Amino acid sequence: MLKDDNYIKGDPLAICDLCSLQFHASELKKMWNGLYACKDDWEPRPEYETPNKPSKPRKLPFTRPEGNDKFMTVAERNPDLL
């Protein structure tokens, strides 16, 4: 508990979400999961939870032009069905 002589105008008292001790609000820091923690309990976001940065698209060594589409009817595909 804090003593009364530790009063700071405009800085309310708050409780650390992890250790449940009382601190001034300016001493608490918001963590990546939304909890407010004191400097002893604060921890950075784990690396495995951060999304990977998108890599730059790689260029292919060569490409071929796309051919024209040719649509066929059923009779053209299977003349024996007629």
DSSP file (Angstrom, degrees, kcal/mol; ACC not computed):
  #  RESIDUE AA STRUCTURE BP1 BP2  ACC     N-H-->O    O-->H-N    N-H-->O    O-->H-N    TCO  KAPPA ALPHA  PHI   PSI    X-CA   Y-CA   Z-CA
    1    1 A M              0   0    0      0, 0.0     2,-0.3     0, 0.0    20,-0.0   0.000 360.0 360.0 360.0 146.0    0.0    0.0    0.0
    2    2 A L        -     0   0    0      1,-0.1     2,-0.1    21,-0.1    21,-0.0  -0.623 360.0-119.2 -87.7 148.6    1.1    3.5   -0.7
    3    3 A K    >   -     0   0    0     -2,-0.3     3,-1.4     1,-0.1    -1,-0.1  -0.417  24.3-112.5 -80.1 162.4    1.3    6.1    2.1
    4    4 A D  G >  S+     0   0    0      1,-0.3     3,-1.1     2,-0.1    -1,-0.1   0.758 113.2  66.5 -66.8 -24.5   -0.7    9.3    2.0
    5    5 A D  G 3  S+     0   0    0      1,-0.3    -1,-0.3     3,-0.0    -3,-0.0   0.512  86.2  71.7 -78.2  -1.3    2.4   11.4    1.5
    6    6 A N  G <   +     0   0    0     -3,-1.4    -1,-0.3     2,-0.1    -2,-0.1   0.191  68.8 139.3 -93.3  15.6    2.9    9.8   -2.0
    7    7 A Y    <   -     0   0    0     -3,-1.1     2,-0.5     1,-0.0    -3,-0.0  -0.397  31.9-171.2 -64.6 131.9    0.0   11.7   -3.4
    8    8 A I    >   -     0   0    0      3,-0.4     3,-1.9    -2,-0.1     2,-0.2  -0.992  26.5-120.3-125.3 122.2    0.5   13.1   -6.9
    9    9 A K  T 3  S+     0   0    0     -2,-0.5    -2,-0.0     1,-0.3     0, 0.0  -0.403  96.3  10.4 -64.1 129.5   -2.1   15.4   -8.2
   10   10 A G  T 3  S+     0   0    0     -2,-0.2    -1,-0.3     1,-0.1     0, 0.0   0.504 105.1  99.3  81.6   5.6   -3.7   14.1  -11.4
   11   11 A D    <   -     0   0    0     -3,-1.9    -3,-0.4    14,-0.0    -1,-0.1  -0.819  61.0-160.2-124.2  90.5   -2.1   10.6  -11.1
   12   12 A P        -     0   0    0      0, 0.0    13,-2.7     0, 0.0     2,-0.3  -0.151  24.2 -99.9 -69.3 164.5   -4.6    8.2   -9.6
   13   13 A L  E     +A   24   0A   0     11,-0.2     2,-0.3    12,-0.1    11,-0.2  -0.601  44.0 179.4 -81.7 145.0   -3.8    5.0   -7.9
   14   14 A A  E     -A   23   0A   0      9,-3.4     9,-3.2    -2,-0.3     2,-0.4  -0.935  24.2-120.4-142.6 163.5   -4.2    1.8  -10.0
   15   15 A I  E     -A   22   0A   0     -2,-0.3     2,-0.2     7,-0.2     7,-0.2  -0.910  25.5-119.1-112.5 133.5   -3.7   -1.9   -9.4
   16   16 A C     >  -     0   0    0      5,-2.6     4,-1.5    -2,-0.4    21,-0.2  -0.518  18.6-141.7 -66.5 131.1   -1.3   -4.1  -11.4
   17   17 A D  T  4 S+     0   0    0     19,-2.9    20,-0.2    -2,-0.2    -1,-0.1   0.687  95.4  41.9 -70.4 -17.8   -3.3   -6.8  -13.2
   18   18 A L  T  4 S+     0   0    0     18,-0.4    -1,-0.2     3,-0.1    19,-0.1   0.876 128.3  20.9 -97.8 -46.2   -0.6   -9.4  -12.6
   19   19 A C  T  4 S-     0   0    0      2,-0.1    -2,-0.2     0, 0.0     3,-0.1   0.560  90.5-133.8-103.1  -7.9    0.7   -8.9   -9.1
   20   20 A S     <  +     0   0    0     -4,-1.5     2,-0.2     1,-0.2    -3,-0.1   0.704  56.1 140.4  63.5  23.8   -2.3   -7.0   -7.6
   21   21 A L        -     0   0    0     -5,-0.0    -5,-2.6     1,-0.0     2,-0.4  -0.643  55.0-110.3 -93.1 157.2   -0.1   -4.4   -6.0
   22   22 A Q  E     +A   15   0A   0     -2,-0.2     2,-0.3    -7,-0.2    -7,-0.2  -0.721  45.0 158.0 -93.9 134.2   -1.1   -0.7   -5.9
   23   23 A F  E     -A   14   0A   0     -9,-3.2    -9,-3.4    -2,-0.4     2,-0.2  -0.881  48.0 -86.1-139.6 168.5    0.9    1.8   -8.0
   24   24 A H  E >>  -A   13   0A   0     -2,-0.3     3,-1.8   -11,-0.2     4,-0.5  -0.579  43.3-117.9 -73.0 148.3    0.4    5.2   -9.5
   25   25 A A  G >4 S+     0   0    0    -13,-2.7     3,-0.9     1,-0.3    -1,-0.1   0.810 113.7  61.4 -60.5 -30.2   -1.2    5.0  -12.9
   26   26 A S  G 34 S+     0   0    0    -14,-0.2    -1,-0.3     1,-0.2   -13,-0.1   0.691  98.9  57.7 -70.9 -16.4    1.8    6.6  -14.5
   27   27 A E  G <4 S+     0   0    0     -3,-1.8    12,-0.3     2,-0.0     2,-0.3   0.625  92.2  84.2 -87.0 -14.4    3.9    3.6  -13.3
   28   28 A L    <<  -     0   0    0     -3,-0.9     2,-0.4    -4,-0.5    10,-0.2  -0.641  62.8-158.4 -91.5 148.2    1.8    1.0  -15.1
   29   29 A K  E     -B   37   0B   0      8,-2.7     8,-2.5    -2,-0.3     2,-0.3  -0.979  20.9-116.6-127.6 137.9    2.4    0.1  -18.7
   30   30 A K  E     -B   36   0B   0     -2,-0.4     6,-0.2     6,-0.2     2,-0.1  -0.568  30.6-146.4 -76.8 131.2   -0.1   -1.5  -21.0
   31   31 A M    >   -     0   0    0      4,-3.4     3,-1.7    -2,-0.3    -1,-0.0  -0.393  29.7 -98.2 -91.1 172.6    0.9   -4.9  -22.3
   32   32 A W  T 3  S+     0   0    0     11,-0.4    -1,-0.1     1,-0.3    -2,-0.0   0.716 122.3  54.3 -63.6 -23.4    0.2   -6.5  -25.7
   33   33 A N  T 3  S-     0   0    0      2,-0.1    -1,-0.3     0, 0.0     3,-0.1   0.324 122.3-101.4 -96.7   7.6   -2.8   -8.5  -24.3
   34   34 A G  S <  S+     0   0    0     -3,-1.7     2,-0.2     1,-0.3    -2,-0.1   0.350  81.1 127.6  94.2  -6.3   -4.5   -5.4  -22.8
   35   35 A L        -     0   0    0     -5,-0.1    -4,-3.4     1,-0.0     2,-0.5  -0.531  56.7-130.0 -83.1 152.0   -3.4   -5.8  -19.2
   36   36 A Y  E     +B   30   0B   0     -6,-0.2   -19,-2.9    -2,-0.2   -18,-0.4  -0.901  33.6 178.5-102.0 128.0   -1.7   -3.1  -17.2
   37   37 A A  E     -B   29   0B   0     -8,-2.5    -8,-2.7    -2,-0.5     2,-0.0  -0.919  27.9-115.4-131.9 153.2    1.4   -4.2  -15.5
   38   38 A C     >  -     0   0    0     -2,-0.3     4,-1.8   -10,-0.2     3,-0.5  -0.246  45.4 -95.0 -76.0 173.5    4.1   -2.7  -13.3
   39   39 A K  T  4 S+     0   0    0    -12,-0.3    -1,-0.1     1,-0.2   -11,-0.1   0.795 124.7  53.4 -65.7 -26.6    7.7   -2.5  -14.5
   40   40 A D  T  4 S+     0   0    0      1,-0.2    -1,-0.2     3,-0.0    -3,-0.0   0.816 117.1  35.7 -76.0 -30.0    8.6   -5.8  -12.7
   41   41 A D  T  4 S+     0   0    0     -3,-0.5    -2,-0.2     2,-0.0    -1,-0.2   0.586  89.8 110.9 -99.4 -12.3    5.8   -7.8  -14.3
   42   42 A W     <  +     0   0    0     -4,-1.8   -12,-0.1   -11,-0.0    -6,-0.0  -0.393  41.8 176.7 -67.8 137.7    5.7   -6.2  -17.8
   43   43 A E        -     0   0    0     -2,-0.1   -11,-0.4     3,-0.0    -2,-0.0  -0.995  27.8-113.2-140.0 145.9    6.8   -8.4  -20.6
   44   44 A P        -     0   0    0      0, 0.0     3,-0.1     0, 0.0   -13,-0.1  -0.227  47.4 -81.2 -72.7 166.9    7.0   -7.8  -24.4
   45   45 A R        -     0   0    0      1,-0.1     5,-0.1     2,-0.1   -14,-0.0  -0.462  54.1-104.3 -67.3 135.4    4.8   -9.7  -26.8
   46   46 A P    >   -     0   0    0      0, 0.0     3,-1.3     0, 0.0     4,-0.4  -0.304  22.6-127.0 -62.0 145.8    6.3  -13.2  -27.7
   47   47 A E  G >  S+     0   0    0      1,-0.3     3,-1.1     2,-0.2    -2,-0.1   0.822 105.4  63.0 -64.3 -31.8    7.9  -13.4  -31.1
   48   48 A Y  G 3  S+     0   0    0      1,-0.2    -1,-0.3     3,-0.0    -3,-0.0   0.659 101.0  53.5 -71.7 -12.3    5.9  -16.4  -32.1
   49   49 A E  G <  S+     0   0    0     -3,-1.3    -1,-0.2     2,-0.1    -2,-0.2   0.536  87.1  93.9 -97.0  -7.4    2.7  -14.3  -31.9
   50   50 A T  S <  S-     0   0    0     -3,-1.1     2,-0.0    -4,-0.4    -3,-0.0  -0.686  82.6-114.7 -85.3 136.4    3.8  -11.5  -34.2
   51   51 A P        -     0   0    0      0, 0.0     2,-0.1     0, 0.0    -2,-0.1  -0.371  31.9-107.5 -69.1 148.3    2.8  -11.9  -37.8
   52   52 A N        -     0   0    0      1,-0.1     3,-0.0    -2,-0.0     0, 0.0  -0.449  33.6-109.7 -72.2 146.1    5.6  -12.3  -40.3
   53   53 A K        -     0   0    0     -2,-0.1     2,-0.1     1,-0.1    -1,-0.1  -0.569  40.2-104.1 -73.5 138.2    6.4   -9.4  -42.6
   54   54 A P        -     0   0    0      0, 0.0     2,-0.1     0, 0.0    -1,-0.1  -0.409  37.4-126.7 -64.7 136.5    5.3  -10.1  -46.2
   55   55 A S        -     0   0    0     -2,-0.1     3,-0.1     1,-0.1    -3,-0.0  -0.419  28.4 -94.7 -80.7 159.8    8.3  -10.9  -48.4
   56   56 A K        -     0   0    0     -2,-0.1     2,-0.1     1,-0.1    -1,-0.1  -0.506  48.3-101.9 -71.4 139.5    9.0   -9.1  -51.6
   57   57 A P        -     0   0    0      0, 0.0     2,-0.3     0, 0.0    -1,-0.1  -0.405  36.9-131.8 -64.3 135.4    7.6  -10.9  -54.6
   58   58 A R        -     0   0    0     -2,-0.1     2,-0.3    -3,-0.1    -3,-0.0  -0.666  13.5-128.1 -89.4 143.6   10.2  -12.8  -56.5
   59   59 A K        -     0   0    0     -2,-0.3    -1,-0.0     1,-0.0     0, 0.0  -0.710  22.2-121.4 -89.4 140.4   10.5  -12.4  -60.3
   60   60 A L        -     0   0    0     -2,-0.3     3,-0.1     1,-0.1    -1,-0.0  -0.498  17.3-124.6 -76.3 149.1   10.6  -15.6  -62.4
   61   61 A P  S    S-     0   0    0      0, 0.0     2,-0.3     0, 0.0    -1,-0.1   0.837  90.5  -0.8 -66.3 -30.3   13.7  -16.1  -64.6
   62   62 A F        -     0   0    0      2,-0.0     2,-0.3     0, 0.0     0, 0.0  -0.987  64.8-163.9-152.8 157.0   11.5  -16.4  -67.7
   63   63 A T        -     0   0    0     -2,-0.3     0, 0.0    -3,-0.1     0, 0.0  -0.961  12.0-139.9-138.8 157.5    7.8  -16.4  -68.5
   64   64 A R        -     0   0    0     -2,-0.3     2,-0.1     3,-0.0     3,-0.1  -0.897  32.3-103.5-114.6 148.0    5.8  -17.5  -71.5
   65   65 A P        -     0   0    0      0, 0.0     2,-0.3     0, 0.0    -1,-0.0  -0.404  41.7-104.7 -69.4 148.5    2.8  -15.5  -72.9
   66   66 A E        -     0   0    0      1,-0.1     2,-0.0    -2,-0.1     0, 0.0  -0.551  38.0-124.5 -74.7 134.2   -0.6  -16.9  -72.0
   67   67 A G        -     0   0    0     -2,-0.3     2,-0.2     1,-0.1    -1,-0.1  -0.245  28.1 -93.4 -75.0 165.4   -2.2  -18.7  -74.9
   68   68 A N        -     0   0    0      1,-0.1     2,-0.3    -2,-0.0    -1,-0.1  -0.558  40.7-115.8 -78.1 143.0   -5.7  -17.9  -76.3
   69   69 A D        -     0   0    0     -2,-0.2     2,-0.5     2,-0.0    -1,-0.1  -0.588  24.4-160.0 -78.4 138.9   -8.6  -19.9  -74.9
   70   70 A K        -     0   0    0     -2,-0.3     2,-0.4     2,-0.0    -1,-0.0  -0.975   5.7-154.6-122.2 117.6  -10.4  -22.1  -77.4
   71   71 A F        -     0   0    0     -2,-0.5     2,-0.3     0, 0.0    -2,-0.0  -0.768  11.8-165.2 -95.0 133.5  -14.0  -23.1  -76.4
   72   72 A M        -     0   0    0     -2,-0.4     2,-0.1     4,-0.0    -2,-0.0  -0.871  14.2-130.4-117.9 148.9  -15.3  -26.4  -77.8
   73   73 A T     >  -     0   0    0     -2,-0.3     4,-1.7     1,-0.1     5,-0.2  -0.433  33.9-104.6 -85.5 169.9  -18.8  -27.7  -78.0
   74   74 A V  H  > S+     0   0    0      1,-0.2     4,-2.8     2,-0.2     7,-0.2   0.879 121.4  54.5 -63.4 -37.5  -19.6  -31.3  -76.8
   75   75 A A  H  4 S+     0   0    0      1,-0.2    -1,-0.2     2,-0.2     7,-0.1   0.879 107.7  49.1 -66.4 -37.7  -19.9  -32.4  -80.5
   76   76 A E  H  4 S+     0   0    0      1,-0.2    -1,-0.2     2,-0.1    -2,-0.2   0.869 114.6  45.4 -68.7 -34.5  -16.5  -31.1  -81.3
   77   77 A R  H  < S+     0   0    0     -4,-1.7    -2,-0.2     1,-0.3    -1,-0.2   0.918 130.3  18.9 -76.3 -43.6  -15.0  -32.8  -78.3
   78   78 A N    ><  +     0   0    0     -4,-2.8     3,-1.4    -5,-0.2     4,-0.3  -0.782  62.4 174.0-128.5  87.8  -16.7  -36.2  -78.8
   79   79 A P  G >  S+     0   0    0      0, 0.0     3,-1.0     0, 0.0    -1,-0.1   0.726  76.2  69.7 -67.6 -19.1  -18.0  -36.6  -82.4
   80   80 A D  G 3  S+     0   0    0      1,-0.2    -5,-0.1     2,-0.1    -2,-0.0   0.687  85.8  68.4 -71.3 -17.0  -19.1  -40.2  -81.6
   81   81 A L  G <         0   0    0     -3,-1.4    -1,-0.2     1,-0.2    -6,-0.1   0.711 360.0 360.0 -76.3 -18.0  -21.9  -39.0  -79.3
   82   82 A L    <         0   0    0     -3,-1.0    -1,-0.2    -4,-0.3    -2,-0.1   0.470 360.0 360.0 -83.8 360.0  -23.9  -37.6  -82.2
